[in-house]
Amino acid sequence: MKFAGKSEIGKIRKENEDQYYIDEQGLILAVADGMGGHENGKVAADIATKTFAGYKDEMLKSDFASDKLAEILAAINKAVYDYKQKKANGKMMGTTFSGAVIKESMMYIAHVGDSRIYVYHNGKLKQLSQEHSYLAELLRNGELTEDDLKTQDKSKHVLTKAIGPEKSVEGQIDSYPLEDGDIIVLCTDGLHNTVKDKEIEEALAKKGLLQEKVQKLIELALKRGGNDNITLLLCLYEQEGK
């Protein structure tokens, strides 16, 4: 499995509150975008990714499935929530979390917030994660169109779900089949808010190393202002025996 990842502070923020994780085989990936002020946001994202990584051995077991991933997501939320209550004096603290586990020809995902998980398959980029934000919910309910989003107040991009603020959270747990040559994409909103899906798709279609594609897409986000932390992970799925 070939993979690459990078996190960039951007041009405005004083600290990088994004965190990411890729195991040494490229089978387990995660991104988290912290919130709650510089220190609290960074800590929340760090706790989330490290808690997820702590379950690596279980996620690599042959009988791993979606129900176990749901338990892990609950453990991640508990870890951030408990830290907030005990060490952050209950102050605002949370993070998005998007994690993926590749098992044979399947990918299992756990997702909360507005970071994203995509798969690039046969030349097309498909978003797999559902955004948990006020505007995204209006869009899904048919109360807004894609064109309407362009004119909406940015203050309405508030999350409806996150890891940590509440004692429990119901996230998205799903599984998707993979085929040889698919590229798994995980990113925070610092990338997808400035780089269009079509542009990501075009970058992935070009020849070159995954690390080069990561660098080019992050550079594009920076050129467009770099107003947020930017994190991007790419993993090329290669079927065994091919």
HUSUL-V911392 format. One record per backbone hydrogen bond with DSSP energy under -1.0 kcal/mol. NH is the residue of the N-H (numbers start at 1). CO is the residue of the C=O. E is the energy in kcal/mol with one decimal. If there is no record, write none. Layout:
nh->(NH;NH)
co->(CO;CO)
e->(E;E)
//
This chain:
nh->(4;6;8;11;12;19;21;23;26;29;30;31;32;34;35;41;42;43;44;45;46;47;48;49;50;51;52;53;54;55;56;59;60;61;64;69;70;71;72;73;74;75;76;77;78;79;80;81;82;83;84;85;86;87;88;90;91;94;95;96;97;98;99;100;101;102;103;106;107;108;109;110;111;112;116;118;119;120;121;124;126;128;129;132;134;137;138;139;140;141;142;143;144;149;151;152;156;157;160;161;163;172;174;176;178;181;182;183;184;185;186;187;188;191;192;193;194;195;200;201;202;203;204;205;213;214;215;216;217;218;219;220;221;222;223;224;225;226;230;232;233;234;235;236;237;242)
co->(234;232;230;226;226;32;30;28;23;100;21;98;19;17;94;37;38;39;40;41;42;43;44;45;46;47;48;49;50;52;53;55;56;58;61;65;66;67;68;69;70;71;72;73;74;75;76;77;78;79;80;81;82;83;83;84;88;35;163;33;112;31;110;29;108;27;106;103;176;101;174;99;172;97;187;185;126;183;124;121;119;117;117;113;158;133;134;135;136;137;139;138;138;145;148;149;153;154;132;132;95;111;109;107;105;237;179;120;235;118;233;116;231;188;188;189;191;191;196;197;198;199;200;201;209;210;211;212;213;214;215;216;217;218;219;220;222;221;8;6;186;4;184;2;182;239)
e->(-2.5;-1.9;-3.5;-2.7;-1.1;-2.4;-2.3;-2.0;-1.4;-2.6;-2.0;-2.1;-2.4;-2.2;-2.9;-3.0;-1.7;-2.4;-2.6;-2.2;-2.2;-2.9;-2.3;-2.3;-2.3;-2.5;-2.1;-2.5;-1.6;-1.7;-1.8;-2.4;-1.5;-1.1;-1.5;-1.4;-2.0;-1.4;-2.1;-2.3;-1.9;-2.0;-2.3;-2.2;-2.3;-2.2;-1.9;-2.8;-3.0;-1.7;-2.3;-2.4;-2.5;-2.9;-1.2;-3.1;-2.1;-2.1;-1.6;-1.8;-2.8;-2.4;-3.1;-2.9;-2.7;-3.0;-2.7;-2.4;-2.8;-3.0;-2.8;-2.2;-2.0;-2.8;-3.0;-3.0;-2.2;-2.9;-2.9;-1.8;-2.5;-3.0;-1.6;-2.2;-2.7;-2.1;-1.7;-2.2;-2.5;-2.0;-1.2;-2.4;-1.1;-1.3;-1.4;-1.1;-2.1;-2.0;-2.2;-1.2;-3.1;-2.9;-1.8;-2.4;-3.0;-2.9;-2.3;-1.9;-3.1;-2.3;-2.0;-2.0;-1.8;-1.9;-1.5;-2.0;-1.5;-2.8;-1.9;-2.7;-2.3;-2.0;-2.2;-1.4;-1.7;-2.6;-2.3;-2.3;-2.2;-2.2;-2.5;-1.8;-1.9;-2.2;-2.2;-1.2;-1.7;-1.7;-3.0;-2.3;-2.9;-2.9;-1.9;-3.1;-3.2;-1.7)
//
